[in-house]
Amino acid sequence: MTQRFPHIGLFIRQDDPKLDDGLRRLVDFLQSQNCQISVNTDLSCLPDLNIIEIADYPQHCDLAIAAGGDGTLLAAARALAGSNLPLLGINFGHLGFLADVPLNELEIGLAAVFAGQYREDTRFLLQTQFANGETAMAMNDVVIHSYDTFHMVEFEVSINGRFLNSQRADGLVIATPTGSTAYALSAGGPILDVDLNALVLVSICPHALSNRPLVVAAKNTIEITLSEQNRGNAMVTCDGRKGTLLKPGESFTIQQHPDSVRLIHPQQHDHYSILRAKLEWGRKLT
């Protein structure tokens, strides 16, 4: 039978000795399936693999595999956005909502995927635009928070040019359904079904008890303005990466990115079972 994915692009974020055993196991399995393997960085544990930039994966690879955890998959997703190259996550850690093939089921999960027993879904991304023309992409969330003081940040929120509210809080999370189980969840936000075309705005430790999470359509343009009266600068971070400084009086906007990400899951993938397992929800009563 012809291999469904003859060329695999393996993506990791760093050459971490803690990953060595898992990576060897992954590569051994891929080689047993007669796959050609490329990787985005030099691996001390596997020095003979072909190295190419992830930007070149769509031209050379049939499937990208992010090996590590959700952070690794997020980095790969941003790099591959709009390419239509399918992306699969192998979870080498514990708490993971996106990298849904656990290491202890690696061979079984990948064998099923290679046999065509998989499901696909498409996730949308966010694009942040700053007044200076700088842009940043996020798959999980965009967060504004204090930067150089321990004070709350003061800011105003508008949606499609219409004023929503002004807030004093430790920050604000604007999350996709994919990111609703990340920082937004920790801040008290709702879990959004991943099939929803929506965003959730969640205040972080707001000063006013009337502030509640707000779910809006993903097609909306959200504008955040740091108050002129704010005591210091703020930071805007996308997917937890190094952020952009925002000075009092400055604004930025968040919109749905025109590109999307194509994810592959094992056939038995069930988002609700992942929520039950990761959040330790009770079992069904009998």
N, C-alpha and C positions, 0 to 999 in steps of 0.2 A: 504494500500500500504506500502511496506517495505521502511523504511527511507533509502535514497540514501547515506547519510552520518551520520550514527548512533552515531559516537563518534567524537566530535569536539575538536580540540586543539586550545584554545584561546591564542593569544600571544599579550602581551603589553610590552612596554619597561620600564614603571615605574608606580607606584601606584600614579596617579595624580588625585587630587580631581576634577579637571576640566573635567575629563573623566567619573566621577561617573554616571551621568545621562545616558549618552550614553551606558556605559557598562551594567547598569541595564536593559536598553531597549533591548540590544542585547541578554543578558542572558535570559530575559523573553521570547523573541521570540524563542530562541533555545529550551528552556524548553517546550514551547507550541508545538514544533515539536517532542517532546519526544527524544531529543538528550542528550546523555551523554556528559558532559562538563569537560574538564581539562584546567588548566591555568598554565602558566610558573612561576607565582609569586603570593605571598599572596596579596589579594585585601581587603583593609579595608572596601570597600563598599559591597563586596560579600565574606565574610569570609568562607562560607561553600563549596566553589568549591574545587575540587580535584587538588592538585598541583603536576605537574611532570616537569622534565627538557625537554626543547624543543628537545634535542637530542633523547629523548625517544618517541617523537610524531610519527615517522614513524612506530614504533612497536605497538602503541596503538590507533592511531587516523586515521580517514578516510579523514579528511579535516582539514587544518590549516587555521585559520582566524586571520589576523593581524589587530588589532583595534587601530587606532590612525592616521597615515598618512604615507607618503612615506618612511620616515626614519624608522618607525616601520616595514613596509613591507620589506625594504632592510635588516634589521637585521634578520628578520625571514627567508628571502630567503637565506642569507649566511649560516644560521644554518641548513637549510633543503636541501642545494644543493646536488644533486646526489641521494636523497632519493626517488624521484618520488612521494612524497606526494603532492597533489594539494594544492595550496595556494591562498587564496582570501583576498583582502584588503578592509577594511571598513574605509572610510575617515571621521575622526572626525573634520578635519580642513577645510582649504579653497583651497590652491593651491596644488593640488595633481594630478600626472599623472599616478601613479601606483595603489594606493588604490582607485579603481574606483566605489565603491558602496557608494554614499553619505549617511550621517546619516539620512537625511530627506526622503530617499527612502529605508531605511534599510529593513523593512518588505517586501516590494514589491520585492526588489532585491533578498533577500535571499530566499523568497518563490519560485521565478522563478528558482533559482539555484537548490534548493532542488527538484524541479519538473523536473530537467534535462534540463532546458532551459539555457544552458551556453555554452561558447566557451572556448577552451584551447589554450594556446600558450606556447612556450618554449623560455626562454631567456638564453643567454650564459653569462658567468662570466669571469673575468680577474684574473690572478694569478701573483703577483709580487714576484720576487725572488731577494734577496740581497746577496752580496758576502759572508756574514757570515752564510749563510744557512737559514736565516729567510725568511718566506713567509707570504703573506697577500692576502686576497681575496677581490674582489670588484665586484659589480653588475653595479654600475653607472660609476665610474671613478677612475683613479689614477692621483694624482696631485703632481708635484714637485714645491716647492715655497721656498722663503727665510725664514730663521728661526730666527737668532739672530742679524740681521742687517736690515736696511731699504734700503739696496742696492739691485739692480737687481741681479739675479743669472745668472751665466755664465755656459752653459752646451752644450754638444754635443749629437746629436741624430743619431743613426744608426738603420737600419732596415735589419734584416737577415744578420748582419755582414757587411753591406755596409754603409759607411758614408753618412748621409743625409745632415746635416747642423750643424753649431754652432750658438748659440743664446745668446743674453743678453735680459732678460725679467723678469717680476715679477714672471713668472712661466710657466708651461706647463700642460695642461689638456689632458689626454688620456682617451677618453670616448667611451663606448659602445653605440649602438643605444638607449638602455634604458636610458643611462645617457646623451644623447645628448640634452635633454631638461632641464638639471640641470646646473652645473657650466659652462660647455662648451658653453651653449647657452648664459649665462651672459657674457662670454668672447668674444662673437661674432661668435661662431661656427654655423655650419648648423644643422638643425634638420634632423636626419637620420630616415628613416622608420624602425620600430622595426623588420621587417622581414629581413633586410639586415644583412649579415654576414660580418660586417665591423667595423672599428674603425675610430675615428676622432681625430686628434692631433691639439689642439688649443693653441696658445701662449697667455699668459696673459700680456697685455700691453707691447708688444715687442719693443725693441729699434729701430729696422729696420722696416720701413714701408712695406718692401717687404715680410715680414712674413705673410703668409696666412694659414688658416686652411687646413689640408691635410687629405683626406680620404684614408685609406688603407685596404686591406683584413685582416680580423680578425685572419687568420692563421699565420700572420707574427709575428716574434719576434722583439720587440722594445727594444733597449738598450739606456739608458740615463746615461751619465757620467758627473759628476760635475767637472768643470774645475779646474785644479791645481791653476789657478790664481784667483779663486773665493775668495771674501773677507771674507767670513764666511761660516758657515754650511748651509745646506738646509734641508728641511723636506719633506718627501714623505708620503702623506696621501691617504688612500683608503676609498672611500665613506664618506669622511669627518671625519673619526674617528681619534683618537690619532695616530700620525704618527711615522715614523722611521727616525732617524737622519742620514743625509748623509754628510760626510766630503769631502773637496776638493780632487779630484782624485778618489773618489769612484764611483761605477757604480751599476745599478740595471736593471733588465729586466722585461718586461711585455709580457705575453703570454695569449692565450685563455685557460681558466681553463678546465680541462677534464670533470668536472661536470656541470650540467645545472639546471635550476629552472623551475618547472611546475606551470604556473599561470592559474587561472580560472577567467573568466570575465562573466558578465551577457550577455545573447544572443544578446542584442541590443548594446553591446559595440562597439564603433567606435572610433578608435584612432584619426581620423581627427576631429570628433566633440569635443573630449576632447581638442585638440589643439585650436580649435576655441574658446571654452569656457574659457580655462585657459589663453590664450594669448590675449583674447578679439579681435579676428579678426572680420572683418565685415561680416555681413550676405550676403547670396547669393543674387545677384541683380535680380530683377524681371522685 
